[in-house]
Amino acid sequence: MNTTHSLIAILIFASFFTACNLTQNITYPVNEITPSKAVETIPINVNVKTLADHRTHIEENMVLFTSPRETTVGLKRFCINSEKHYNKDAVVDQITQLLVKHINKAQLFANASYNTYFGSDYYLTGTLTNFYGEQEVSTDAVIGSMFGLVGALATADLTTPGIIIIEISDLKLFRKDDDTLIKDFGSFYKEYKSHFKVDAYCWCIYQNMNQKLKDFNAELIEMIRAELLNVNL
């Protein structure tokens, strides 16, 4: 084997090894969020506490904790947002921190902080009940991957049907000084059924989850804003 072939083999092996150990972050570009000039900010400082994680209390979520990102559900092969590939920070930590960033960019409150006791007059609590995604594996994308860059380009726009479910329950706002309940927002549940972008290795589902989380947080923030506009704070 000549030097060129050896280098190619090493690069292929390195790429394969890296792909097998990739970790996924829960994120999206909050800098793109621009609130309307007419938006009304709720004039309070709020400490957003890390969401409690109750996902394992729901049987349908258990596949995320026990299966790889490509798995069989019923009789079909699916890509799922398997827990094993998320970054070392807990899912609820990542989601809560991202929500705080989104809240501040959307100017929901005068200021929102993450798990910071000082500098806030109120605190927000909640429970992550669902953060679940599945979409059908694309045979065409898998076949395309066998043809290298040409195949990848040819299958770049492929989609498969799937569902993403995100839910935060027990969402409550308290006054910090005396722990008085100011507002119980209840549960905020969204189910997104669509055709989602796909790739040959099921990493796609993690990116699709992030995109829908952005939509979810945007709607959640506006719900909170609408609910608090008529509350005496």
N, C-alpha and C positions, 0 to 999 in steps of 0.2 A: 504494500500500500504506500503510495507516494505521499509527500508532505501535504499536498492540497487535499487529497482524500482523507488523510488523517485529521486535518483541521475541520473539514466538513463533518466528519463523524463525531468529533468532540463537541462541535456546536450543536449538532442534533441531540446528542446525549444531554448536554447542559440544558437545552431548551426543554427537553422532556422532563428532566429532573426538576427544573424550576416550576414547570406547569403543574407537576404533581404536588408541589408544596405551596402553591399560591394561596395567600390569605386574602380575604375580601373585606373591604371597609364599607361601612354604611355611611354614605356621603352623597352630596350633590352640590353644585356650585351656588352657594347662597348669594354671591356677589351679583348674580343675574336678577335677583329679586328687587323690584322697584315698586314701592307702594304708591298708590294714587295720591295726588296732591290733596284730594278731598278726604283722605282717610282721617279718622278721629282716633287719636291715641288715648288710651286709658291712663290717667296720670298717677300711676302707682309704680313702686319698685317691687318686683316679685322674684322670690327665690324659687326656682323650679327644681324640685327634688327628683332624684333618680326614680324612674318608674319602677314599681314592683313588677316582677316577672311571673305571670301566672300561665304562660303558654303551655307548660306541661300538665296543667289541670284539664286540658282539652284533648281528648283521645286522638282527634284528627291531626293534631300537631306533632304527635309522637314520632311520626316518620322522619321529621326533620332532625331528630336527635339520635335516631337509630340507623339511618340509611345514608349512603353516599349521595352525591349531587345528581347522579344518574341512577334511577331506580325504577322498579316496576310498581305501579299503582293499578290494582285490578289486573287487566290483561295488556296494558300499554306501558311503554317506556316513557318516563317523564324526567325532565330536569326539575329539581327542587332546590330551594335555598337551604341545603343541608348545613346544620350548625357547625359541623367540623371545620368548615373553611372560613368561618368568620375570624376576624383579627382577634388578638388576645384580649382586647377590651371587651367586656360583656356587651351583648346586643343592646340591653336596656341602657347601658351607659352611653353607647354611641348614638342611639336614637334620641335620648334625652338631650345630650349636648347639641345635636343637630337641630332639635326643636328650639332650643334656646337661641341659637344663631338665627334661625328663621324668624322667630318672634321679634328679635331686635331689628332685623332687616325690614320686617313688615311694619315696624313701629306700633306693635300691639300695645305695649306698656312703655312707660317712661324709660324703664330699664328692666331687663330680665337677666338673672344670673343663674349659674348652675351650682347647686349644692353649696351656696355661700350664705352663711347665717347673717353676717353683718351687711348693713347697707340696704336691707329690704324691710318693708313694712308688712308684706304678705308672702304667703308661700302656696305653691301649687303642687298637688299630688295626683297620682294616677297609677293605673295598672295596665301593663301591656298584656293583652289577652290573645291577640293574633298578630303574627307577622309571618305569613305563609304564602309561598308562591310555588306554582307548578305549571309547566307547559310541556307539550309533547316534544319528544326528541325528533329532530329533523334528519331523516335518512339522507336527504339530498345534501345537507350540510356535511354529514359524515363522509359521504362519497366524495364531495368536493374537496374535503381536506386532504384526500389522497393524491390530489393533483397539484399540491403546493399552492403557490401564490395565485396561479391562474384559476384554480378551483375555488380558492378563498374569495377572489374577486367576483367570480361567477355566482357565488351563493351568498354574497354579502347582504342582499336585501330580502333574504328568506325570513318568513315568520311562521309560527305555529300557534294553534289555539292554546289558551291557558287561563288561569285564574290567579289573582293576587288578592289576599284578604288581609286587611290591617284594621286593628281595633284597639282603642285605648278606652278602658272602662274606669268607673269610680273617679272620674276627674273632678277635683274639688279645689276651691280657692279658700284659704283661711287667712284671718288676720293673725299676724305673728305674735303680738303682745299677749293675747289671751286665748289663742287657738280657736277663736270663734269662726264657725263656718259661715262664709260670706255667700258662696254660690256652689251648688252641686250641679255640675254639667251633665252628670250621668255618663252614658257610654257614647262613644263616637266610632261608628263602624262603617267601613267602606269595602265593597267587593267589586273588583275590577275584572270583568270578563272581556277578553280581547284577543287579537293575534299579536304576539310579541316577537321582537327580533330574536334570532336564534343563532347559535354557532355549533360547531361540531363537538364541543367538549363540555357543554352545559355550564360554562361560566356566565352565559348570557342572563340566566335567571337572576343573578345577583345584581346586575346592572338594571334589569327591568324592575326589580324590587325598589332600588334606589329612586328610579324615575317616578314610580307611583307613590313612594313615600313623600316626595316633594309635593305632589298633588294633594295627598292626604293632609299633610301639615298645613298647606295653604288653606284648605277648607276648614280644618280644625281651628286655625287661628281666627278666621273670619266668623266662625260660630261663636267662639269665646268673646270676640269683640262685640258682636250683636247682643249677646246675652248680658254683657256688663254695662252697656250704654245706659240702661235704665235702672241700674243698681246703685243704691246710696252707699258710697264707699267712704 
